[in-house]
Amino acid sequence: MLTRRGFGAITFGHVIVSATEPSNTVWRHELRHVAQYERLGLAFLPLYLWYRARYGYVDHPLERDASEDPRLFP
């Protein structure tokens, strides 16, 4: 299901699901989503989906934060 949707891994709270053995880069990215979830709590999923609808994946603030040096939640 993940690969059909174009994802290599996805995070649900403290659970990371990966289609294959994740690289160090993927682990760091997904662990950053765990940190975002810890900070945002139950607001994470609706906020994530709203950002996805508004900005797409490339400009998604939570994805950018997870892919770059963390900026939203230092």
C-alpha positions as a printed Julia matrix, in Angstrom:
74×3 Matrix{Float64}:
  0.0    0.0    0.0
  2.8    2.45   0.83
  4.63   2.06  -2.45
  1.4    2.32  -4.46
  0.8    5.69  -2.77
  4.37   6.81  -3.49
  5.62   6.5    0.09
  8.61   4.54   1.32
  7.61   4.98   4.95
  4.9    6.62   7.04
  4.61   7.58  10.68
  1.55   7.19  12.89
  2.33   8.75  16.25
  5.2    6.69  17.63
  4.89   3.94  15.01
  6.96   4.03  11.82
  5.87   1.71   9.01
  8.28   1.16   6.12
  7.89  -0.8    2.9
 11.6   -1.73   2.97
 14.54  -1.49   5.37
 14.79   2.29   5.9
 18.03   4.13   5.24
 19.51   6.42   7.89
 18.04   9.39   6.02
 14.54   7.87   6.08
 14.91   7.04   9.8
 15.89  10.64  10.6
 12.99  11.95   8.51
 10.4    9.68  10.12
 11.78  10.24  13.63
 11.35  13.95  13.0
  7.67  13.25  12.28
  7.52  11.43  15.64
  8.9   14.59  17.3
  6.32  16.7   15.43
  3.57  14.36  16.61
  4.81  14.63  20.19
  4.67  18.41  19.92
  1.33  18.68  18.11
 -0.48  15.7   19.64
 -3.8   14.77  18.06
 -3.68  17.93  15.92
 -0.84  16.38  13.9
 -2.97  14.35  11.48
 -5.59  17.0   10.59
 -2.86  19.64  10.33
 -0.74  17.33   8.17
 -3.68  16.64   5.83
 -4.62  20.33   5.63
 -1.03  21.29   4.77
 -0.94  18.5    2.18
 -4.1   19.81   0.51
 -2.88  23.4    0.61
  0.84  23.03  -0.24
  1.25  19.56  -1.74
  4.15  17.37  -0.67
  7.17  19.41  -1.79
  6.18  22.63  -0.01
  4.48  20.92   2.94
  5.82  22.65   6.1
  5.97  19.46   8.19
  7.69  17.54   5.37
 10.18  20.35   4.83
 10.87  20.43   8.55
 11.46  16.68   8.55
 13.67  16.79   5.44
 15.85  19.75   6.33
 17.39  21.04   9.5
 14.42  21.27  11.85
 12.98  24.76  11.82
  9.42  24.53  13.09
 10.26  22.96  16.44
 13.91  23.48  17.38
